[in-house]
Amino acid sequence: MWGALLRRGVRGTGALRCLSSGGPPWSQVVSEAEKIVGYPTSFMSLRCLLSDELSNIAMQVRKLVGTKHPLLDTARGFVYDSRNNLQMRGLVVLLISKAAGPSTAGLSFQHDMVSGIYSSQRSLAEITELIHTAFLVHRGIVNIGELKSCDGPLKDMQFGNKMAVLSGDFLLANACASLAQLQNTKVVELISSAIGDLVQGIYYENSKSSEENCLTDDIGISRWKEQVFLSHSALLAKSCQAAMELAKHSVEIQDMAFQYGKHMSMSHKLHSDLQPFVKESSTDTMAFSLNSAPAILHQEFLGREAWLKQIREAQGKGNIVDYKKLQEAIKAGKGVTSAIDLCRCHGNRALAALERFPPSEARDALANIVYAVTRLP
């Protein structure tokens, strides 16, 4: 289905190489991109994270040390994220801002540029990171009704939930305040709609999170892509478009920026979904969502009833799923190879959008991000 587009690649002046050529690893891509935009994006939202209000929250979060509340893992990610995923969105916003360059319609404020990026675009990158981080914190809220005795004392989980709500709301409020300071109604509208998309996307995720829902829900790859756009792609796509609006670029350039953000983040999500099926170094079987892309595509090829039968056969006592058995079943089908093709298909669409930007180091860095998220065995 997607093979023709994968083989075609992209062409043009200063054409980007096709995905089959490979590229540098993710950590190297991020490191080189940060040099291009002027500073490490690990400090993107540092001003907010070091504020007195959040420092007080951090003191309270320390009380969770020794518990199993997921907010602790999120907090550790602020300091160290081995996969360099936490600040990826802000980095992309800065890179695409620099790749597009100054607009002829914005000559009056070109003195505001530093390293080829307007200060308003840097602020937007920080806002994007704050919104993403706020929702990341909120995703860590534990469903008290599903807790087991091995999860630890109830009071610890309740306290962790309160801190997750408070700190996530604080980050989101700061993002909205900074958004208003940009004084651009179209940008406010774009980012506000992205927040709405995130809420809707997370609602869909949570409504299918229980094992019962996973067994009874019938979702195809088209519906999966719609939901992933809401929960993973909308924020980056609309932030890239908003960055072009801040520089007064044409509607066409704004749309190309949107397309790059959308398709790159779709590739990123597919790459993440594929890890349990393509990782060769891991000896332990990784648990995976039954609504991940390889599983959804496996169901489409196999048929709904046959897929449900495989799930039931993989369930042991207490309805505990044997993920290794399911993993082998999915690997034996066409779901994994189709998900890899789809990942590269979205990657090629992201590269095609980049062709409308002039050749530059920033454009090459954006292309390298695509190559990195489509590197699969």
N, C-alpha and C positions, 0 to 999 in steps of 0.2 A: 504493500500500500504506500509506504513512504520511501521505498528504495530509489525511485527515479529522482526525487528531490535531493536525496543524499548524494547520489552520484554526480548531480549537476553542479553542486558547489555554487560559488558566486563569482562573477566576472566584473571587470570594470577597470578604470584607471587606478593604479595602485591597488590592484585587486587583492583581497584577502585570500589566503590559501584555504582549501577545503578541509573539512574536519578530519579526513583520513590521514592527514599529515601529522597529527598529534600536536603536542605542545608542552611547555614546561609544567611542572607540578603546581598545585594550588598555592602552597605557601610561597613559592617563588613568584608566582603571578601577583599575589597580594603585595609582597614586599616591593617589587618593581613598580607597581601601580601607585603605591603610597609615595614613592620618590617623585613621581610625575606630578601629583596634585599638591605636594609641598609639605605635608606633615602626616605622621602616622594616624590612621583613623581610629586606633585604639583609644585616642584621646578625644574622639569626636564629641561626646556628650559629657566631657569631664567637668565642665563648669556647673552643670546641673547635678552631677553625681557627687560633687564636693560641696554642695550647698549645705547650709546649717540644717535645713529641714530634713534632707535625706540622710545627713550624718546622724541625726537623732533616730531616724528609722533604722539605720544600719546598726546602731547600738542595740536596738531591740531585737534585730534579726540575729545578733550574736547569741541570743538566748536559745536559738534553735540548733546550735552546734551540738551534735550527739544524737539528734533526732533524724528521722527519715523523711522530713518534709522536703519536697522538690525545690522550694524557694532557695535553699542553701546551694544547690547545684547552679541555679540561675545566677545567684550572687557571685559565685566563684567565676562564672563565665565573664563577669564584668572585668575581672582582673586578668584572667588567662583563659583563652579559648583556643585550644590546640588546633582546631580546624579552621580558624580565621573566618568563621561565618558570621560572628556577631555584628561586625561593622561593615559587612559586605555591601549593604544597601547604600549607606552614605558614601562609600568609596565609589560606587557606580555613578551616583548622582554627580559627584565632583568630576569624575573622568568624562562623562558625557557633556558636562558643562564646558570643560576645557576643549573637548573634541569639536564642539560646535563653534567655539570661539565667539568673538564679539559680533553683534548684529549691526548692520548699517543703520538700522532704525534706532539704535541705542547709543549714538555717538556722544550724546550729552553726559552720559555717566560712565564712559570708558575709563576715566581716571580712578574709578572705584575698583578696578581689576587688580588682583594680585596673583601672579603666576598663571595668568590667563583665565581666572575665575572671579566672578563678581562676589562681593561680600554677601549679597542676598542669596546667592546660590550656595555659599558655604553654610549660611544659616539654615537654608532648606535641607541640606544634607544632615545637619545636626537634628533638625526637626524630624526627619525621616527615621533617624536612628532612635530618637526618643520614643516615637510612636511604636516602632517595632519592639523596642525593649519593654515598653509598658505592656504590650499584649503578650510578650514572652513571659513576663512576671504573672500576668493574669491567667495564662494557660496552666501555671503551676498550682492553681487552687485545687485542693483535694476534695473529691466527693465524699463527704463524711459517711454517707449511707453505704458506701462500698468498701469501707475500711475493714481490715482483718486484724486479728490479734498480733500478728507478726509486724504490723506497721507501727507499733508503739502506742504510747498513751494517747487517748482521745484529746486531752487538753493541749498537748503539743501540736497536734494537727489543727485544732481550732485556732490556736494562737498564730500558727504559721499562715493560715488562711487570712486572718485579719491583717497581718503584715503584708501579704501578697496584694490584697485589695487596696490597702492604704498606699503602698509604694507604687503600685501600678497606676493608680489614680493620680498620684502626685506627678509622675513622669508625663502622663497624658495631659494634665492641666498645664504643665510647663511648655509642652509642645504646642498646645493650642494658643497660649499667650504669645509665644514666639512667632507663631503663624500669623497672628493678627498684626504684629509689628512689621511684617513684610509689606503691608498696605497694598495688597494686590487681590482684588475680589475674585478673579478667576483662579488664582493659586489657592486661595482659601477654599473655594468651591471644590477644586480638584482633590485637595488633601482631605477635606471633610468627607467627600464621597468615598475616598479610599478607607477612611476609618469605618464608615458604614459598611463597606465591603468586607472588611476584616471581621466585624461583629457578626455579619451574616454567615461568613465562611466558617467561623469558629462554632457558630450555632449548629451548622450542618455536621461538623466534625463530632461535636458532643452528642448529637442526637443519634449517632451511629457508633458510639464508643463502646457500648456494652457488647458482650459476646452474643447476647440474644439478638440484638439489632444487626450485628454482623452476619448472623446466620439467616435472618429473614429479609434483609434489605437486598434489593435487586438493582444494582447501579451499573450502567455501561460506561465505556471510556469517554464518551461525549459528556455525560453528566459529571464524571470525575474531573474532566478538564475545566468545566464551568466552576466547580467547587474549589479546585486548586487555584484558579485565577482569583477568586474572592479572598481566600485565606492566605495565599502566598505571593501572588503576582501583582495584584492591583496596587498595592502601596508603592512598589518599585516602579511600575509602569507609569503611574500618575505622577510620581515624584520626578521622574525623568522628563515627562511632558511639562511639568510645572517649572523645572529648571530652564527649559527653553522659553517659556512664557516670560520668566523674569528677565531674560536677555532680549526680549522682543523679537524672537526668531519667527519665521513664517509658520503658518499652520502645517505646511508639509513637513518641515523639520520637527515640529512638535509631535506630529504623528509618527515619524520615524523613531524618535526618542522613546515614545510610548511603546512602539512595536519591539524595540530592542529590550526594554525593561521587562515587557510581558514574556517574550519568548526565552530570554536568558534565564529568568526566574523559573519558568516552566521546566527548562532543561535541568536547572539546579534541583528542583523537587524530584524529577524523575531519576536523576543521579542518586539522590538520597534514598529513594524507594528501592533502587536496584542493589544497594550495598549488601543486604543479607544474601543476595543470590549470586553476586559476582566476586565477593571478597575471597581471595585464595589463602591469605595468611591466617585467617581466624580459624581456630580449632573448634570453638564452641558455636553452636547454631544460634544465630541471632533471631530473637522474636521479631515478627513483622506484622503490620496491620493487614487484616483480611480485606481492607479497602485500599491497599496500595496498588500502584499501577500494574505491576506484574501479575498480581492476583486478579485484578479486574479484567485484564486482557486474557488471562488464562481461562476465566469464567466465560468470556465471550466466545472463545474458540471451542471450549469443552461443552458448554451448555449449562444452564442454571442447575438442573436436577443432578447432573453428574458431579458438579462442583460441590453441591451440598452433601452428596454421598461421600466424597473424599474428605470433607471436613468432619463428618460424623465418624468415619473410619479412623481419623487421626485423634479423636477424643478418647481419653481414658477415664478413669474413675474421677468423679466430681466434675466432669465436663472439662478437664484440663486438656488443652490442645497440645499435641505432639508436633511442634513446629518443624522439627527435622523431617518428619514424614511428609508434611505438607510442602515443605521446601523442595524436597526431592520430586514430588508430584508436579509442582509448578515448573521446575527445571526441565522435566521430561517433556513438557508441552511447549507451546509457542509463546507463552506469556512473557518470558524474559527477553527473548530475541526481539519480540515486537516492541517491548518497552525501551530497549536499547535503540531501535530504529526511531521510535517516537522522540526519544531524548535528542538524537542527532538531527532529526527533522526540525525541532524547535530551535536547535542550535544554528542550523543553516538559515532559518528565518531571521534570527537575531543578527547573523552576519550580513544578510541581505539588507537589513535596515541600516547597518553601519556603512554600507556602500554610498549612501547619500551624504556622508560626512567627509570633509577633506582629509587626505592622508596626514597622519600626525602620530606622535608617540602615544597620545591619549587614546586615539582610535585603535592603535595596535594593542594597547593594554586592555581595552574593552574586548577586542577579539580574543586575546589570550585568556580572558576570563571564560569566554564561551568554549575555547579549546579545553580548558581545565575541567569544566563541568560536564564535558562530553567524552572525557577520557575513560573508556571502559574496555575491559578485556575483549 
